[in-house]
Amino acid sequence: MFARTSALVAIIGTAILAAAMPAAELEARQTSQCNVGTVNCCNSVQNSTSESVQSLAGLLGIVLPTIEGLVGLGCSPISALGLLNGGSCTASPVCCENNNFSGLISLGCIPITL
């Protein structure tokens, strides 16, 4: 009987902790929270599994990760100083982890609000 009660308490405790943790959804972040990469203004943001992204990556010789995520296309960096001086992004502001492809394609992007 004690073993069943202990197991029940453990299951309920785990459920409470899981419910209290934030969801792992891709939410728009504030600019100050871009601590994984650089803030970019991209002409387009698409899923890494989209056909156009796969084609462009293939032409550039880029091997995309097998996990799904957002990819920025036609990106240019936005500096913090530029934002403080009233700079803006009229396309898609994102925070990207991997920008080593001359702005043509940026990997690991998360939408942000400016």
DSSP file (Angstrom, degrees, kcal/mol; ACC not computed):
  #  RESIDUE AA STRUCTURE BP1 BP2  ACC     N-H-->O    O-->H-N    N-H-->O    O-->H-N    TCO  KAPPA ALPHA  PHI   PSI    X-CA   Y-CA   Z-CA
    1    1 A M     >        0   0    0      0, 0.0     4,-2.0     0, 0.0     5,-0.2   0.000 360.0 360.0 360.0 -40.5    0.0    0.0    0.0
    2    2 A F  H  >  +     0   0    0      1,-0.2     4,-2.5     2,-0.2     5,-0.2   0.877 360.0  53.9 -63.7 -37.5    2.9    2.4    0.9
    3    3 A A  H  > S+     0   0    0      2,-0.2     4,-2.3     1,-0.2    -1,-0.2   0.890 108.6  48.6 -64.8 -40.2    4.5    1.7   -2.5
    4    4 A R  H  > S+     0   0    0      2,-0.2     4,-2.3     1,-0.2    -1,-0.2   0.906 111.9  48.9 -66.3 -41.6    1.3    2.7   -4.4
    5    5 A T  H  X S+     0   0    0     -4,-2.0     4,-2.4     2,-0.2    -2,-0.2   0.915 111.8  49.2 -64.6 -42.9    0.9    5.8   -2.4
    6    6 A S  H  X S+     0   0    0     -4,-2.5     4,-2.2     1,-0.2    -2,-0.2   0.904 111.7  48.9 -62.7 -42.0    4.5    6.8   -3.0
    7    7 A A  H  X S+     0   0    0     -4,-2.3     4,-2.3     2,-0.2    -1,-0.2   0.902 111.1  50.1 -65.1 -40.8    4.1    6.2   -6.7
    8    8 A L  H  X S+     0   0    0     -4,-2.3     4,-2.5     2,-0.2     5,-0.2   0.910 110.7  49.0 -64.2 -43.1    0.9    8.3   -6.8
    9    9 A V  H  X S+     0   0    0     -4,-2.4     4,-2.5     1,-0.2    -1,-0.2   0.899 111.5  50.1 -63.3 -40.7    2.6   11.2   -5.0
   10   10 A A  H  X S+     0   0    0     -4,-2.2     4,-2.2     2,-0.2    -2,-0.2   0.905 111.6  47.6 -64.8 -42.2    5.6   11.0   -7.4
   11   11 A I  H  X S+     0   0    0     -4,-2.3     4,-2.2     2,-0.2    -2,-0.2   0.922 113.6  46.8 -65.8 -44.8    3.3   11.0  -10.5
   12   12 A I  H  X S+     0   0    0     -4,-2.5     4,-2.3     2,-0.2    -2,-0.2   0.907 112.0  51.4 -64.4 -41.7    1.2   13.9   -9.2
   13   13 A G  H  X S+     0   0    0     -4,-2.5     4,-2.2    -5,-0.2    -1,-0.2   0.904 110.3  48.6 -61.8 -41.9    4.4   15.9   -8.2
   14   14 A T  H  X S+     0   0    0     -4,-2.2     4,-2.5     1,-0.2    -1,-0.2   0.903 110.5  51.3 -64.8 -41.4    5.8   15.4  -11.7
   15   15 A A  H  X S+     0   0    0     -4,-2.2     4,-2.1     2,-0.2    -2,-0.2   0.893 109.5  50.1 -63.1 -40.2    2.6   16.5  -13.3
   16   16 A I  H  X S+     0   0    0     -4,-2.3     4,-1.5     2,-0.2    -1,-0.2   0.920 112.0  47.5 -65.2 -43.5    2.5   19.7  -11.2
   17   17 A L  H  X S+     0   0    0     -4,-2.2     4,-1.0     1,-0.2    -2,-0.2   0.904 111.5  50.5 -64.2 -41.2    6.1   20.5  -12.1
   18   18 A A  H  < S+     0   0    0     -4,-2.5     3,-0.4     1,-0.2    -1,-0.2   0.883 110.4  49.6 -65.1 -37.9    5.5   19.9  -15.8
   19   19 A A  H  < S+     0   0    0     -4,-2.1    -1,-0.2     1,-0.2    -2,-0.2   0.811 109.1  53.0 -69.9 -29.6    2.4   22.1  -15.8
   20   20 A A  H  < S+     0   0    0     -4,-1.5    -1,-0.2    -5,-0.2    -2,-0.2   0.678  90.4  92.4 -80.9 -17.6    4.4   24.9  -14.0
   21   21 A M  S  < S-     0   0    0     -4,-1.0     3,-0.1    -3,-0.4     2,-0.0  -0.510  87.0-103.6 -78.5 146.1    7.2   24.9  -16.6
   22   22 A P        -     0   0    0      0, 0.0    -1,-0.1     0, 0.0    -2,-0.1  -0.333  40.7-100.2 -68.0 150.4    6.8   27.4  -19.6
   23   23 A A        -     0   0    0      1,-0.1     2,-0.1    -4,-0.1    -4,-0.0  -0.368  22.6-128.9 -68.7 148.9    5.8   26.0  -22.9
   24   24 A A        +     0   0    0     -3,-0.1    -1,-0.1     2,-0.1     2,-0.1  -0.118  61.3 136.2 -91.5  37.3    8.6   25.4  -25.4
   25   25 A E        -     0   0    0     -2,-0.1     2,-1.2     1,-0.1     0, 0.0  -0.435  67.0-103.7 -81.3 158.6    6.8   27.3  -28.2
   26   26 A L        +     0   0    0     -2,-0.1     2,-0.3     3,-0.0    -1,-0.1  -0.729  51.0 177.8 -83.2 100.9    8.5   29.8  -30.5
   27   27 A E        -     0   0    0     -2,-1.2     2,-0.3     1,-0.0     0, 0.0  -0.725  38.0 -97.7-101.8 153.9    7.3   33.1  -29.0
   28   28 A A        -     0   0    0     -2,-0.3    84,-0.3    84,-0.1     2,-0.3  -0.551  45.4-149.0 -67.8 130.9    8.4   36.5  -30.2
   29   29 A R  E     -a  112   0A   0     82,-1.7    84,-3.0    -2,-0.3     2,-0.2  -0.673  15.6-107.5-101.7 156.4   11.1   37.7  -28.0
   30   30 A Q  E >   -a  113   0A   0     -2,-0.3     3,-2.1    82,-0.2    84,-0.1  -0.517  36.4-111.5 -74.1 152.0   12.0   41.2  -26.9
   31   31 A T  G >  S+     0   0    0     82,-0.9     3,-1.6     1,-0.3    -1,-0.1   0.853 115.9  60.5 -55.1 -38.9   15.2   42.6  -28.6
   32   32 A S  G 3  S+     0   0    0      1,-0.3    -1,-0.3     3,-0.0    48,-0.0   0.632  97.2  62.3 -67.3 -11.7   17.1   42.6  -25.3
   33   33 A Q  G <   +     0   0    0     -3,-2.1     2,-1.7     1,-0.1    -1,-0.3   0.240  67.3 111.9 -99.1  13.4   16.6   38.8  -25.0
   34   34 A C    <   +     0   0    0     -3,-1.6     5,-0.1     1,-0.2    -1,-0.1  -0.611  30.3 140.2 -86.0  80.9   18.5   37.9  -28.2
   35   35 A N        +     0   0    0     -2,-1.7    -1,-0.2     1,-0.1     3,-0.1   0.289  57.1  64.1-108.2   9.8   21.3   36.1  -26.4
   36   36 A V  S    S-     0   0    0     -3,-0.1     2,-0.2     2,-0.0    -1,-0.1   0.545 117.9 -31.3-105.7 -10.5   21.8   33.2  -28.8
   37   37 A G  S    S-     0   0    0     -3,-0.1     2,-0.3    61,-0.1    60,-0.2  -0.777  85.6 -44.4-171.2-146.0   22.9   35.1  -31.9
   38   38 A T  E     -B   96   0B   0     58,-1.6    58,-2.1    -2,-0.2     2,-0.5  -0.792  47.4-110.8-113.2 155.0   22.4   38.4  -33.7
   39   39 A V  E     -B   95   0B   0     39,-0.4    39,-2.9    -2,-0.3     2,-0.3  -0.714  44.4-178.6 -82.4 128.3   19.3   40.5  -34.5
   40   40 A N  E     -BC  94  77B   0     54,-3.2    54,-2.6    -2,-0.5     2,-0.6  -0.901  31.0-139.5-128.0 155.2   18.6   40.4  -38.2
   41   41 A C  E     -BC  93  76B   0     35,-2.9    35,-1.7    -2,-0.3     2,-0.4  -0.968  32.1-168.7-111.3 112.3   16.0   41.9  -40.5
   42   42 A C  E     -BC  92  75B   0     50,-2.5    50,-2.1    -2,-0.6    33,-0.2  -0.818  28.9-141.7-109.0 141.8   15.1   39.2  -43.1
   43   43 A N  E    S+     0   0B   0     31,-1.1     2,-0.3    30,-1.1    31,-0.2   0.821  91.7   9.1 -64.8 -31.0   13.2   39.6  -46.3
   44   44 A S  E     - C   0  73B   0     29,-1.6    29,-3.2    48,-0.1     2,-0.4  -0.995  60.2-159.0-151.3 144.2   11.5   36.2  -45.6
   45   45 A V  E     + C   0  72B   0     -2,-0.3     2,-0.3    27,-0.2    27,-0.2  -0.993  26.6 165.1-126.5 123.3   11.3   33.7  -42.7
   46   46 A Q  E     - C   0  71B   0     25,-2.6    25,-3.2    -2,-0.4     2,-0.2  -0.873  42.5 -88.1-134.8 164.6   10.3   30.2  -43.6
   47   47 A N  E >   - C   0  70B   0     -2,-0.3     3,-2.0    23,-0.2     6,-0.3  -0.494  37.3-123.7 -71.0 142.7   10.4   26.7  -42.1
   48   48 A S  T 3  S+     0   0    0     21,-3.3    -1,-0.1     1,-0.3    22,-0.1   0.683 109.9  58.4 -63.4 -17.1   13.6   24.8  -42.7
   49   49 A T  T 3  S+     0   0    0     20,-0.3    -1,-0.3     4,-0.1    21,-0.1   0.471  78.9 117.6 -91.6  -1.3   11.6   22.0  -44.3
   50   50 A S  S <> S-     0   0    0     -3,-2.0     4,-2.4     1,-0.1     5,-0.2  -0.318  73.1-122.3 -67.6 151.8   10.1   24.2  -47.0
   51   51 A E  H  > S+     0   0    0      1,-0.2     4,-2.3     2,-0.2     5,-0.2   0.872 109.8  51.8 -63.5 -39.9   10.9   23.4  -50.6
   52   52 A S  H  > S+     0   0    0      2,-0.2     4,-2.3     1,-0.2    -1,-0.2   0.890 111.3  47.3 -67.0 -38.4   12.4   26.8  -51.4
   53   53 A V  H  > S+     0   0    0     -6,-0.3     4,-2.7     2,-0.2     5,-0.2   0.920 112.1  50.0 -67.4 -43.5   14.7   26.7  -48.3
   54   54 A Q  H  X S+     0   0    0     -4,-2.4     4,-2.1     2,-0.2    -2,-0.2   0.897 111.9  48.7 -61.4 -40.7   15.8   23.2  -49.2
   55   55 A S  H  X S+     0   0    0     -4,-2.3     4,-2.2     2,-0.2    -2,-0.2   0.936 113.1  46.1 -65.2 -47.2   16.5   24.2  -52.8
   56   56 A L  H  X S+     0   0    0     -4,-2.3     4,-2.0     1,-0.2    -2,-0.2   0.918 112.6  50.4 -62.4 -44.1   18.5   27.3  -51.8
   57   57 A A  H  X>S+     0   0    0     -4,-2.7     5,-3.0     1,-0.2     4,-0.7   0.900 110.0  51.2 -61.4 -40.5   20.5   25.4  -49.2
   58   58 A G  H ><5S+     0   0    0     -4,-2.1     3,-0.6    -5,-0.2    -1,-0.2   0.904 109.1  50.0 -63.4 -41.9   21.3   22.7  -51.8
   59   59 A L  H 3<5S+     0   0    0     -4,-2.2    -1,-0.2     1,-0.2    -2,-0.2   0.853 114.3  45.1 -64.5 -34.3   22.5   25.3  -54.3
   60   60 A L  H 3<5S-     0   0    0     -4,-2.0    -1,-0.2    -5,-0.2    -2,-0.2   0.514 113.7-117.5 -86.9  -5.7   24.7   26.9  -51.6
   61   61 A G  T <<5 +     0   0    0     -4,-0.7     2,-0.5    -3,-0.6    -3,-0.2   0.789  62.7 150.0  74.4  27.9   26.0   23.5  -50.4
   62   62 A I      < -     0   0    0     -5,-3.0     2,-0.8    -6,-0.2    -1,-0.3  -0.830  40.1-146.9 -97.9 127.2   24.5   24.0  -46.9
   63   63 A V        -     0   0    0     -2,-0.5     3,-0.1    -3,-0.1    -9,-0.0  -0.839  18.9-147.5 -92.5 113.4   23.4   20.9  -45.0
   64   64 A L        -     0   0    0     -2,-0.8   -10,-0.0     1,-0.1    43,-0.0  -0.531  22.8-102.0 -80.3 146.4   20.4   21.9  -42.9
   65   65 A P        -     0   0    0      0, 0.0    -1,-0.1     0, 0.0     4,-0.1  -0.270  26.2-123.1 -61.1 154.7   19.8   20.2  -39.6
   66   66 A T  S    S+     0   0    0      2,-0.1     2,-0.1    -3,-0.1    -2,-0.0   0.652  86.6  90.6 -77.1 -14.1   17.2   17.5  -39.6
   67   67 A I  S    S-     0   0    0      1,-0.1     2,-0.2   -19,-0.0   -19,-0.0  -0.487  85.3-108.4 -79.6 154.0   15.2   19.3  -36.9
   68   68 A E        +     0   0    0     -2,-0.1     2,-0.3   -20,-0.1    -1,-0.1  -0.522  55.9 131.4 -79.4 149.2   12.5   21.7  -37.9
   69   69 A G        -     0   0    0     -2,-0.2   -21,-3.3    -4,-0.1     2,-0.3  -0.966  54.4 -72.8-177.7 177.7   13.1   25.4  -37.3
   70   70 A L  E     -CD  47 109B   0     39,-0.6    39,-2.3    -2,-0.3    38,-0.5  -0.682  35.6-163.2 -94.0 145.2   12.9   28.8  -38.9
   71   71 A V  E     -CD  46 107B   0    -25,-3.2   -25,-2.6    -2,-0.3     2,-0.4  -0.989  11.2-141.3-126.6 133.1   15.3   30.0  -41.5
   72   72 A G  E     -CD  45 106B   0     34,-2.6    34,-2.8    -2,-0.4     2,-0.4  -0.787  13.9-158.9 -95.1 137.9   15.8   33.6  -42.5
   73   73 A L  E    S+CD  44 105B   0    -29,-3.2   -29,-1.6    -2,-0.4   -30,-1.1  -0.951  70.7   7.9-118.0 135.7   16.4   34.5  -46.2
   74   74 A G  E    S+     0   0B   0     30,-1.5   -31,-1.1    -2,-0.4     2,-0.3   0.967  88.2 175.6  64.0  55.4   18.0   37.7  -47.4
   75   75 A C  E     -C   42   0B   0     28,-3.0   -33,-0.2    -3,-0.2    -1,-0.2  -0.646  22.1-172.4 -99.4 149.0   19.0   38.9  -43.9
   76   76 A S  E     -C   41   0B   0    -35,-1.7   -35,-2.9    -2,-0.3    27,-0.0  -0.995  32.5-105.8-134.0 143.3   21.0   41.9  -42.8
   77   77 A P  E     -C   40   0B   0      0, 0.0     2,-0.5     0, 0.0   -37,-0.3  -0.318  22.0-149.8 -69.4 148.4   22.1   42.6  -39.2
   78   78 A I        -     0   0    0    -39,-2.9   -39,-0.4     9,-0.0     2,-0.2  -0.983  16.6-142.1-115.2 121.1   20.5   45.2  -37.1
   79   79 A S     >  -     0   0    0     -2,-0.5     4,-1.9     1,-0.1     5,-0.1  -0.503  15.9-125.7 -83.0 153.7   22.8   46.8  -34.5
   80   80 A A  H  > S+     0   0    0      1,-0.2     4,-2.1     2,-0.2     5,-0.2   0.868 114.1  54.5 -62.7 -36.4   21.7   47.7  -31.0
   81   81 A L  H  > S+     0   0    0      1,-0.2     4,-1.5     2,-0.2    -1,-0.2   0.895 105.7  52.5 -64.7 -39.5   22.9   51.2  -31.7
   82   82 A G  H  4>S+     0   0    0      1,-0.2     5,-3.1     2,-0.2    -1,-0.2   0.888 109.2  49.3 -62.6 -39.4   20.7   51.4  -34.8
   83   83 A L  H ><5S+     0   0    0     -4,-1.9     3,-1.4     1,-0.2    -2,-0.2   0.889 109.1  52.1 -66.6 -39.2   17.7   50.4  -32.8
   84   84 A L  H 3<5S+     0   0    0     -4,-2.1    -1,-0.2     1,-0.3    -2,-0.2   0.807 106.8  54.4 -67.1 -28.3   18.4   52.9  -30.1
   85   85 A N  T 3<5S-     0   0    0     -4,-1.5    -1,-0.3    -5,-0.2    -2,-0.2   0.157 132.3 -88.1 -92.4  18.8   18.6   55.7  -32.8
   86   86 A G  T < 5S+     0   0    0     -3,-1.4    -3,-0.2     1,-0.2    -2,-0.1   0.574  73.4 157.1  91.3  10.1   15.2   54.8  -34.2
   87   87 A G      < -     0   0    0     -5,-3.1     2,-0.3    -6,-0.2    -1,-0.2  -0.275  17.4-175.8 -64.2 155.2   16.2   52.1  -36.7
   88   88 A S        -     0   0    0    -47,-0.0     2,-0.5     0, 0.0   -47,-0.1  -0.908  27.2-129.5-146.3 173.1   13.5   49.7  -37.7
   89   89 A C        -     0   0    0     -2,-0.3    25,-0.1     2,-0.1   -47,-0.1  -0.978  12.6-174.3-129.3 115.6   12.9   46.5  -39.7
   90   90 A T  S    S+     0   0    0     -2,-0.5    -1,-0.1     2,-0.1   -49,-0.0   0.555  78.2  46.3 -87.8  -7.1   10.0   46.7  -42.2
   91   91 A A  S    S-     0   0    0      1,-0.1   -48,-0.2   -47,-0.0    -2,-0.1   0.519 120.3 -36.3 -98.9-115.2   10.3   43.0  -43.1
   92   92 A S  E     -B   42   0B   0    -50,-2.1   -50,-2.5   -48,-0.0     2,-0.4  -0.911  50.8-153.3-121.3 104.2   10.8   40.2  -40.5
   93   93 A P  E     +B   41   0B   0      0, 0.0    19,-2.1     0, 0.0     2,-0.3  -0.634  29.7 163.8 -75.9 128.2   12.9   40.9  -37.4
   94   94 A V  E     -BE  40 111B   0    -54,-2.6   -54,-3.2    -2,-0.4     2,-0.5  -0.937  40.3-129.8-140.8 160.7   14.5   37.7  -36.1
   95   95 A C  E     -BE  39 110B   0     15,-2.6    15,-1.8    -2,-0.3     2,-0.4  -0.976  34.7-169.4-112.0 117.7   17.2   36.5  -33.7
   96   96 A C  E     -BE  38 109B   0    -58,-2.1   -58,-1.6    -2,-0.5    13,-0.2  -0.876  24.7-156.8-118.0 143.6   19.3   33.9  -35.5
   97   97 A E  E    S+     0   0B   0     10,-1.0     2,-0.6    11,-0.7    11,-0.2   0.853  85.2  39.5 -80.7 -38.6   22.0   31.5  -34.2
   98   98 A N  E     + E   0 107B   0      9,-2.0     9,-2.6     1,-0.1    -1,-0.2  -0.919  53.1 155.4-125.9 106.8   24.0   30.9  -37.4
   99   99 A N        +     0   0    0     -2,-0.6     3,-0.4     7,-0.2     4,-0.3  -0.146  33.0 122.3-118.5  36.1   24.6   33.8  -39.9
  100  100 A N        +     0   0    0      1,-0.2    -1,-0.1     2,-0.1     6,-0.1   0.100  53.0  81.0 -89.5  23.9   27.7   32.5  -41.6
  101  101 A F  S >  S-     0   0    0      4,-0.4     3,-1.9    -3,-0.1     4,-0.5  -0.138 109.0 -98.1-125.3  38.8   26.2   32.5  -45.1
  102  102 A S  T 3  S-     0   0    0     -3,-0.4    -2,-0.1     1,-0.3     4,-0.1   0.738  76.2 -64.2  55.8  29.8   26.6   36.2  -46.1
  103  103 A G  T 3  S+     0   0    0     -4,-0.3   -28,-3.0     2,-0.3   -29,-0.4   0.354 115.3 108.9  81.0  -7.8   23.0   37.0  -45.3
  104  104 A L  S <  S+     0   0    0     -3,-1.9   -30,-1.5     1,-0.3     2,-0.3   0.913  92.9   4.7 -66.3 -41.1   21.6   34.8  -47.9
  105  105 A I  E     -D   73   0B   0     -4,-0.5     2,-0.4   -32,-0.2    -4,-0.4  -0.987  64.9-166.9-147.5 133.3   20.4   32.3  -45.4
  106  106 A S  E     -D   72   0B   0    -34,-2.8   -34,-2.6    -2,-0.3     3,-0.3  -0.985  15.7-148.0-123.8 132.0   20.4   32.4  -41.6
  107  107 A L  E     +DE  71  98B   0     -9,-2.6    -9,-2.0    -2,-0.4   -10,-1.0  -0.629  68.4  26.2-102.4 156.0   19.7   29.3  -39.5
  108  108 A G  E    S+     0   0B   0    -38,-0.5   -11,-0.7    -2,-0.2     2,-0.2   0.916  78.6 176.4  66.9  46.8   18.0   28.9  -36.1
  109  109 A C  E     -DE  70  96B   0    -39,-2.3   -39,-0.6    -3,-0.3   -13,-0.2  -0.593  18.9-169.5 -91.1 145.9   15.9   32.0  -36.2
  110  110 A I  E     - E   0  95B   0    -15,-1.8   -15,-2.6    -2,-0.2   -81,-0.1  -0.999  29.4-115.2-130.1 127.2   13.3   33.1  -33.7
  111  111 A P  E     - E   0  94B   0      0, 0.0   -82,-1.7     0, 0.0     2,-0.3  -0.327  38.0-173.9 -61.0 142.5   10.9   36.0  -34.4
  112  112 A I  E     -a   29   0A   0    -19,-2.1     2,-0.4   -84,-0.3   -82,-0.2  -0.887  21.9-125.5-131.3 164.5   11.4   39.0  -32.1
  113  113 A T  E      a   30   0A   0    -84,-3.0   -82,-0.9    -2,-0.3   -19,-0.0  -0.923 360.0 360.0-109.9 140.0    9.6   42.3  -31.6
  114  114 A L              0   0    0     -2,-0.4    -1,-0.1   -84,-0.1   -84,-0.1   0.414 360.0 360.0 -99.6 360.0   11.5   45.5  -31.9
